[in-house]
Amino acid sequence: MIKNFVERIGLMNCILLLVVLSIIVVSEVVFLTGDKLDAIFIAFWAPTILGFMNYLKYRK
């Protein structure tokens, strides 16, 4: 199942999706520790990376 997913979307996209998920988790942890502004700053990285992925996908 995971192998089919990786073959379908590509290895680099899988790595970037894992990075995005880890950024979301880190942002939640930072938010829950009380650093709300830092958590918001970290949370903005996830859509930026996803937008970069879309740009690279449709650049051709």
PDB file with one MODEL, atoms N, CA, C and O in Angstrom:
MODEL        1
ATOM      1  N   MET A   1       0.813  -1.186   0.000  1.00  0.00           N
ATOM      2  CA  MET A   1       0.000   0.000   0.000  1.00  0.00           C
ATOM      3  C   MET A   1       0.864   1.262   0.000  1.00  0.00           C
ATOM      4  O   MET A   1       0.641   2.168  -0.802  1.00  0.00           O
ATOM      5  N   ILE A   2       1.834   1.320   0.883  1.00  0.00           N
ATOM      6  CA  ILE A   2       2.713   2.487   0.935  1.00  0.00           C
ATOM      7  C   ILE A   2       3.580   2.556  -0.314  1.00  0.00           C
ATOM      8  O   ILE A   2       3.855   3.638  -0.832  1.00  0.00           O
ATOM      9  N   LYS A   3       4.010   1.388  -0.793  1.00  0.00           N
ATOM     10  CA  LYS A   3       4.838   1.355  -1.999  1.00  0.00           C
ATOM     11  C   LYS A   3       4.069   1.910  -3.197  1.00  0.00           C
ATOM     12  O   LYS A   3       4.628   2.661  -3.997  1.00  0.00           O
ATOM     13  N   ASN A   4       2.802   1.550  -3.326  1.00  0.00           N
ATOM     14  CA  ASN A   4       1.982   2.064  -4.423  1.00  0.00           C
ATOM     15  C   ASN A   4       1.806   3.577  -4.316  1.00  0.00           C
ATOM     16  O   ASN A   4       1.836   4.287  -5.321  1.00  0.00           O
ATOM     17  N   PHE A   5       1.619   4.067  -3.077  1.00  0.00           N
ATOM     18  CA  PHE A   5       1.464   5.505  -2.861  1.00  0.00           C
ATOM     19  C   PHE A   5       2.729   6.249  -3.264  1.00  0.00           C
ATOM     20  O   PHE A   5       2.660   7.289  -3.919  1.00  0.00           O
ATOM     21  N   VAL A   6       3.887   5.717  -2.873  1.00  0.00           N
ATOM     22  CA  VAL A   6       5.161   6.355  -3.211  1.00  0.00           C
ATOM     23  C   VAL A   6       5.384   6.329  -4.712  1.00  0.00           C
ATOM     24  O   VAL A   6       5.851   7.316  -5.281  1.00  0.00           O
ATOM     25  N   GLU A   7       5.064   5.237  -5.357  1.00  0.00           N
ATOM     26  CA  GLU A   7       5.231   5.161  -6.809  1.00  0.00           C
ATOM     27  C   GLU A   7       4.297   6.120  -7.531  1.00  0.00           C
ATOM     28  O   GLU A   7       4.655   6.678  -8.568  1.00  0.00           O
ATOM     29  N   ARG A   8       3.100   6.311  -6.984  1.00  0.00           N
ATOM     30  CA  ARG A   8       2.109   7.158  -7.643  1.00  0.00           C
ATOM     31  C   ARG A   8       2.465   8.645  -7.548  1.00  0.00           C
ATOM     32  O   ARG A   8       2.313   9.373  -8.529  1.00  0.00           O
ATOM     33  N   ILE A   9       2.932   9.104  -6.392  1.00  0.00           N
ATOM     34  CA  ILE A   9       3.187  10.540  -6.262  1.00  0.00           C
ATOM     35  C   ILE A   9       4.666  10.899  -6.274  1.00  0.00           C
ATOM     36  O   ILE A   9       5.008  12.077  -6.378  1.00  0.00           O
ATOM     37  N   GLY A  10       5.537   9.927  -6.171  1.00  0.00           N
ATOM     38  CA  GLY A  10       6.970  10.185  -6.241  1.00  0.00           C
ATOM     39  C   GLY A  10       7.604  10.250  -4.855  1.00  0.00           C
ATOM     40  O   GLY A  10       6.962  10.606  -3.866  1.00  0.00           O
ATOM     41  N   LEU A  11       8.864   9.898  -4.820  1.00  0.00           N
ATOM     42  CA  LEU A  11       9.578   9.843  -3.546  1.00  0.00           C
ATOM     43  C   LEU A  11       9.768  11.224  -2.935  1.00  0.00           C
ATOM     44  O   LEU A  11       9.583  11.400  -1.731  1.00  0.00           O
ATOM     45  N   MET A  12      10.136  12.201  -3.751  1.00  0.00           N
ATOM     46  CA  MET A  12      10.379  13.545  -3.219  1.00  0.00           C
ATOM     47  C   MET A  12       9.106  14.156  -2.639  1.00  0.00           C
ATOM     48  O   MET A  12       9.154  14.819  -1.603  1.00  0.00           O
ATOM     49  N   ASN A  13       7.977  13.938  -3.296  1.00  0.00           N
ATOM     50  CA  ASN A  13       6.716  14.443  -2.767  1.00  0.00           C
ATOM     51  C   ASN A  13       6.349  13.761  -1.456  1.00  0.00           C
ATOM     52  O   ASN A  13       5.799  14.403  -0.560  1.00  0.00           O
ATOM     53  N   CYS A  14       6.644  12.474  -1.330  1.00  0.00           N
ATOM     54  CA  CYS A  14       6.389  11.774  -0.064  1.00  0.00           C
ATOM     55  C   CYS A  14       7.241  12.358   1.059  1.00  0.00           C
ATOM     56  O   CYS A  14       6.764  12.550   2.177  1.00  0.00           O
ATOM     57  N   ILE A  15       8.488  12.633   0.754  1.00  0.00           N
ATOM     58  CA  ILE A  15       9.368  13.226   1.762  1.00  0.00           C
ATOM     59  C   ILE A  15       8.853  14.601   2.173  1.00  0.00           C
ATOM     60  O   ILE A  15       8.820  14.920   3.361  1.00  0.00           O
ATOM     61  N   LEU A  16       8.454  15.407   1.212  1.00  0.00           N
ATOM     62  CA  LEU A  16       7.934  16.732   1.533  1.00  0.00           C
ATOM     63  C   LEU A  16       6.630  16.661   2.319  1.00  0.00           C
ATOM     64  O   LEU A  16       6.397  17.497   3.191  1.00  0.00           O
ATOM     65  N   LEU A  17       5.783  15.690   2.033  1.00  0.00           N
ATOM     66  CA  LEU A  17       4.554  15.527   2.806  1.00  0.00           C
ATOM     67  C   LEU A  17       4.857  15.123   4.250  1.00  0.00           C
ATOM     68  O   LEU A  17       4.179  15.570   5.175  1.00  0.00           O
ATOM     69  N   LEU A  18       5.865  14.287   4.440  1.00  0.00           N
ATOM     70  CA  LEU A  18       6.271  13.935   5.803  1.00  0.00           C
ATOM     71  C   LEU A  18       6.829  15.148   6.539  1.00  0.00           C
ATOM     72  O   LEU A  18       6.597  15.313   7.737  1.00  0.00           O
ATOM     73  N   VAL A  19       7.560  15.991   5.828  1.00  0.00           N
ATOM     74  CA  VAL A  19       8.075  17.226   6.428  1.00  0.00           C
ATOM     75  C   VAL A  19       6.914  18.132   6.834  1.00  0.00           C
ATOM     76  O   VAL A  19       6.935  18.716   7.918  1.00  0.00           O
ATOM     77  N   VAL A  20       5.909  18.253   5.978  1.00  0.00           N
ATOM     78  CA  VAL A  20       4.751  19.090   6.283  1.00  0.00           C
ATOM     79  C   VAL A  20       4.016  18.558   7.514  1.00  0.00           C
ATOM     80  O   VAL A  20       3.632  19.332   8.391  1.00  0.00           O
ATOM     81  N   LEU A  21       3.821  17.255   7.578  1.00  0.00           N
ATOM     82  CA  LEU A  21       3.160  16.678   8.744  1.00  0.00           C
ATOM     83  C   LEU A  21       3.962  16.900  10.017  1.00  0.00           C
ATOM     84  O   LEU A  21       3.388  17.177  11.070  1.00  0.00           O
ATOM     85  N   SER A  22       5.275  16.782   9.931  1.00  0.00           N
ATOM     86  CA  SER A  22       6.095  17.004  11.118  1.00  0.00           C
ATOM     87  C   SER A  22       6.065  18.476  11.533  1.00  0.00           C
ATOM     88  O   SER A  22       6.099  18.776  12.727  1.00  0.00           O
ATOM     89  N   ILE A  23       6.004  19.390  10.579  1.00  0.00           N
ATOM     90  CA  ILE A  23       5.900  20.813  10.899  1.00  0.00           C
ATOM     91  C   ILE A  23       4.591  21.095  11.631  1.00  0.00           C
ATOM     92  O   ILE A  23       4.570  21.872  12.586  1.00  0.00           O
ATOM     93  N   ILE A  24       3.512  20.476  11.198  1.00  0.00           N
ATOM     94  CA  ILE A  24       2.222  20.669  11.858  1.00  0.00           C
ATOM     95  C   ILE A  24       2.271  20.151  13.289  1.00  0.00           C
ATOM     96  O   ILE A  24       1.756  20.799  14.199  1.00  0.00           O
ATOM     97  N   VAL A  25       2.881  18.998  13.495  1.00  0.00           N
ATOM     98  CA  VAL A  25       2.995  18.439  14.842  1.00  0.00           C
ATOM     99  C   VAL A  25       3.855  19.336  15.730  1.00  0.00           C
ATOM    100  O   VAL A  25       3.494  19.606  16.875  1.00  0.00           O
ATOM    101  N   VAL A  26       4.980  19.792  15.209  1.00  0.00           N
ATOM    102  CA  VAL A  26       5.853  20.681  15.983  1.00  0.00           C
ATOM    103  C   VAL A  26       5.129  21.975  16.322  1.00  0.00           C
ATOM    104  O   VAL A  26       5.260  22.486  17.434  1.00  0.00           O
ATOM    105  N   SER A  27       4.377  22.504  15.386  1.00  0.00           N
ATOM    106  CA  SER A  27       3.633  23.728  15.641  1.00  0.00           C
ATOM    107  C   SER A  27       2.603  23.532  16.749  1.00  0.00           C
ATOM    108  O   SER A  27       2.431  24.404  17.601  1.00  0.00           O
ATOM    109  N   GLU A  28       1.922  22.394  16.738  1.00  0.00           N
ATOM    110  CA  GLU A  28       0.946  22.113  17.799  1.00  0.00           C
ATOM    111  C   GLU A  28       1.622  21.993  19.163  1.00  0.00           C
ATOM    112  O   GLU A  28       1.108  22.495  20.162  1.00  0.00           O
ATOM    113  N   VAL A  29       2.763  21.331  19.198  1.00  0.00           N
ATOM    114  CA  VAL A  29       3.485  21.191  20.466  1.00  0.00           C
ATOM    115  C   VAL A  29       3.929  22.547  20.985  1.00  0.00           C
ATOM    116  O   VAL A  29       3.785  22.835  22.173  1.00  0.00           O
ATOM    117  N   VAL A  30       4.464  23.375  20.112  1.00  0.00           N
ATOM    118  CA  VAL A  30       4.901  24.710  20.521  1.00  0.00           C
ATOM    119  C   VAL A  30       3.709  25.544  20.980  1.00  0.00           C
ATOM    120  O   VAL A  30       3.816  26.299  21.946  1.00  0.00           O
ATOM    121  N   PHE A  31       2.578  25.412  20.296  1.00  0.00           N
ATOM    122  CA  PHE A  31       1.384  26.154  20.693  1.00  0.00           C
ATOM    123  C   PHE A  31       0.916  25.741  22.084  1.00  0.00           C
ATOM    124  O   PHE A  31       0.553  26.583  22.905  1.00  0.00           O
ATOM    125  N   LEU A  32       0.931  24.438  22.336  1.00  0.00           N
ATOM    126  CA  LEU A  32       0.451  23.944  23.626  1.00  0.00           C
ATOM    127  C   LEU A  32       1.412  24.252  24.771  1.00  0.00           C
ATOM    128  O   LEU A  32       1.007  24.223  25.933  1.00  0.00           O
ATOM    129  N   THR A  33       2.662  24.542  24.468  1.00  0.00           N
ATOM    130  CA  THR A  33       3.596  24.936  25.523  1.00  0.00           C
ATOM    131  C   THR A  33       3.469  26.406  25.863  1.00  0.00           C
ATOM    132  O   THR A  33       4.062  26.853  26.845  1.00  0.00           O
ATOM    133  N   GLY A  34       2.713  27.179  25.086  1.00  0.00           N
ATOM    134  CA  GLY A  34       2.439  28.556  25.425  1.00  0.00           C
ATOM    135  C   GLY A  34       3.037  29.591  24.500  1.00  0.00           C
ATOM    136  O   GLY A  34       2.712  30.773  24.621  1.00  0.00           O
ATOM    137  N   ASP A  35       3.900  29.193  23.580  1.00  0.00           N
ATOM    138  CA  ASP A  35       4.505  30.146  22.645  1.00  0.00           C
ATOM    139  C   ASP A  35       3.623  30.278  21.405  1.00  0.00           C
ATOM    140  O   ASP A  35       3.921  29.714  20.352  1.00  0.00           O
ATOM    141  N   LYS A  36       2.545  31.024  21.547  1.00  0.00           N
ATOM    142  CA  LYS A  36       1.547  31.081  20.484  1.00  0.00           C
ATOM    143  C   LYS A  36       2.067  31.742  19.205  1.00  0.00           C
ATOM    144  O   LYS A  36       1.794  31.256  18.108  1.00  0.00           O
ATOM    145  N   LEU A  37       2.801  32.826  19.329  1.00  0.00           N
ATOM    146  CA  LEU A  37       3.311  33.498  18.127  1.00  0.00           C
ATOM    147  C   LEU A  37       4.340  32.653  17.398  1.00  0.00           C
ATOM    148  O   LEU A  37       4.361  32.631  16.167  1.00  0.00           O
ATOM    149  N   ASP A  38       5.189  31.961  18.134  1.00  0.00           N
ATOM    150  CA  ASP A  38       6.158  31.068  17.502  1.00  0.00           C
ATOM    151  C   ASP A  38       5.452  29.919  16.780  1.00  0.00           C
ATOM    152  O   ASP A  38       5.868  29.504  15.699  1.00  0.00           O
ATOM    153  N   ALA A  39       4.383  29.413  17.390  1.00  0.00           N
ATOM    154  CA  ALA A  39       3.633  28.319  16.770  1.00  0.00           C
ATOM    155  C   ALA A  39       2.973  28.773  15.475  1.00  0.00           C
ATOM    156  O   ALA A  39       2.944  28.025  14.497  1.00  0.00           O
ATOM    157  N   ILE A  40       2.448  29.985  15.464  1.00  0.00           N
ATOM    158  CA  ILE A  40       1.834  30.506  14.241  1.00  0.00           C
ATOM    159  C   ILE A  40       2.889  30.677  13.157  1.00  0.00           C
ATOM    160  O   ILE A  40       2.644  30.366  11.991  1.00  0.00           O
ATOM    161  N   PHE A  41       4.064  31.173  13.540  1.00  0.00           N
ATOM    162  CA  PHE A  41       5.144  31.337  12.573  1.00  0.00           C
ATOM    163  C   PHE A  41       5.558  29.986  11.984  1.00  0.00           C
ATOM    164  O   PHE A  41       5.752  29.872  10.774  1.00  0.00           O
ATOM    165  N   ILE A  42       5.691  28.987  12.815  1.00  0.00           N
ATOM    166  CA  ILE A  42       6.068  27.651  12.337  1.00  0.00           C
ATOM    167  C   ILE A  42       4.962  27.066  11.466  1.00  0.00           C
ATOM    168  O   ILE A  42       5.244  26.392  10.476  1.00  0.00           O
ATOM    169  N   ALA A  43       3.706  27.318  11.827  1.00  0.00           N
ATOM    170  CA  ALA A  43       2.579  26.753  11.078  1.00  0.00           C
ATOM    171  C   ALA A  43       2.498  27.301   9.660  1.00  0.00           C
ATOM    172  O   ALA A  43       1.972  26.627   8.774  1.00  0.00           O
ATOM    173  N   PHE A  44       3.004  28.501   9.426  1.00  0.00           N
ATOM    174  CA  PHE A  44       2.978  29.067   8.068  1.00  0.00           C
ATOM    175  C   PHE A  44       3.934  28.354   7.124  1.00  0.00           C
ATOM    176  O   PHE A  44       3.823  28.520   5.909  1.00  0.00           O
ATOM    177  N   TRP A  45       4.856  27.576   7.635  1.00  0.00           N
ATOM    178  CA  TRP A  45       5.784  26.857   6.770  1.00  0.00           C
ATOM    179  C   TRP A  45       5.076  25.758   5.986  1.00  0.00           C
ATOM    180  O   TRP A  45       5.425  25.504   4.833  1.00  0.00           O
ATOM    181  N   ALA A  46       4.094  25.108   6.586  1.00  0.00           N
ATOM    182  CA  ALA A  46       3.422  23.971   5.935  1.00  0.00           C
ATOM    183  C   ALA A  46       2.749  24.373   4.623  1.00  0.00           C
ATOM    184  O   ALA A  46       3.013  23.734   3.604  1.00  0.00           O
ATOM    185  N   PRO A  47       1.892  25.403   4.595  1.00  0.00           N
ATOM    186  CA  PRO A  47       1.291  25.754   3.303  1.00  0.00           C
ATOM    187  C   PRO A  47       2.304  26.307   2.308  1.00  0.00           C
ATOM    188  O   PRO A  47       2.109  26.205   1.097  1.00  0.00           O
ATOM    189  N   THR A  48       3.388  26.893   2.819  1.00  0.00           N
ATOM    190  CA  THR A  48       4.433  27.382   1.917  1.00  0.00           C
ATOM    191  C   THR A  48       5.090  26.213   1.188  1.00  0.00           C
ATOM    192  O   THR A  48       5.327  26.286  -0.018  1.00  0.00           O
ATOM    193  N   ILE A  49       5.379  25.154   1.906  1.00  0.00           N
ATOM    194  CA  ILE A  49       5.984  23.969   1.287  1.00  0.00           C
ATOM    195  C   ILE A  49       5.003  23.309   0.325  1.00  0.00           C
ATOM    196  O   ILE A  49       5.397  22.873  -0.757  1.00  0.00           O
ATOM    197  N   LEU A  50       3.731  23.229   0.707  1.00  0.00           N
ATOM    198  CA  LEU A  50       2.734  22.655  -0.194  1.00  0.00           C
ATOM    199  C   LEU A  50       2.582  23.490  -1.463  1.00  0.00           C
ATOM    200  O   LEU A  50       2.423  22.939  -2.552  1.00  0.00           O
ATOM    201  N   GLY A  51       2.628  24.791  -1.330  1.00  0.00           N
ATOM    202  CA  GLY A  51       2.576  25.663  -2.508  1.00  0.00           C
ATOM    203  C   GLY A  51       3.787  25.480  -3.397  1.00  0.00           C
ATOM    204  O   GLY A  51       3.670  25.491  -4.623  1.00  0.00           O
ATOM    205  N   PHE A  52       4.950  25.313  -2.790  1.00  0.00           N
ATOM    206  CA  PHE A  52       6.165  25.045  -3.559  1.00  0.00           C
ATOM    207  C   PHE A  52       6.053  23.717  -4.306  1.00  0.00           C
ATOM    208  O   PHE A  52       6.501  23.604  -5.446  1.00  0.00           O
ATOM    209  N   MET A  53       5.452  22.708  -3.660  1.00  0.00           N
ATOM    210  CA  MET A  53       5.242  21.423  -4.322  1.00  0.00           C
ATOM    211  C   MET A  53       4.336  21.586  -5.546  1.00  0.00           C
ATOM    212  O   MET A  53       4.610  21.014  -6.601  1.00  0.00           O
ATOM    213  N   ASN A  54       3.262  22.362  -5.408  1.00  0.00           N
ATOM    214  CA  ASN A  54       2.362  22.603  -6.550  1.00  0.00           C
ATOM    215  C   ASN A  54       3.076  23.351  -7.663  1.00  0.00           C
ATOM    216  O   ASN A  54       2.895  23.039  -8.840  1.00  0.00           O
ATOM    217  N   TYR A  55       3.878  24.327  -7.301  1.00  0.00           N
ATOM    218  CA  TYR A  55       4.622  25.094  -8.306  1.00  0.00           C
ATOM    219  C   TYR A  55       5.534  24.163  -9.104  1.00  0.00           C
ATOM    220  O   TYR A  55       5.576  24.241 -10.332  1.00  0.00           O
ATOM    221  N   LEU A  56       6.253  23.297  -8.425  1.00  0.00           N
ATOM    222  CA  LEU A  56       7.149  22.388  -9.123  1.00  0.00           C
ATOM    223  C   LEU A  56       6.390  21.373  -9.979  1.00  0.00           C
ATOM    224  O   LEU A  56       6.868  20.957 -11.034  1.00  0.00           O
ATOM    225  N   LYS A  57       5.211  20.984  -9.514  1.00  0.00           N
ATOM    226  CA  LYS A  57       4.425  20.010 -10.257  1.00  0.00           C
ATOM    227  C   LYS A  57       3.915  20.582 -11.584  1.00  0.00           C
ATOM    228  O   LYS A  57       3.940  19.896 -12.606  1.00  0.00           O
ATOM    229  N   TYR A  58       3.453  21.843 -11.568  1.00  0.00           N
ATOM    230  CA  TYR A  58       2.830  22.424 -12.748  1.00  0.00           C
ATOM    231  C   TYR A  58       3.763  23.360 -13.513  1.00  0.00           C
ATOM    232  O   TYR A  58       3.307  24.109 -14.376  1.00  0.00           O
ATOM    233  N   ARG A  59       5.037  23.329 -13.216  1.00  0.00           N
ATOM    234  CA  ARG A  59       6.008  24.228 -13.844  1.00  0.00           C
ATOM    235  C   ARG A  59       6.266  23.861 -15.299  1.00  0.00           C
ATOM    236  O   ARG A  59       6.629  24.744 -16.076  1.00  0.00           O
ATOM    237  N   LYS A  60       6.104  22.640 -15.699  1.00  0.00           N
ATOM    238  CA  LYS A  60       6.434  22.152 -17.037  1.00  0.00           C
ATOM    239  C   LYS A  60       5.698  22.860 -18.070  1.00  0.00           C
ATOM    240  O   LYS A  60       5.862  22.569 -19.255  1.00  0.00           O
TER     241      LYS A  60
ENDMDL
END
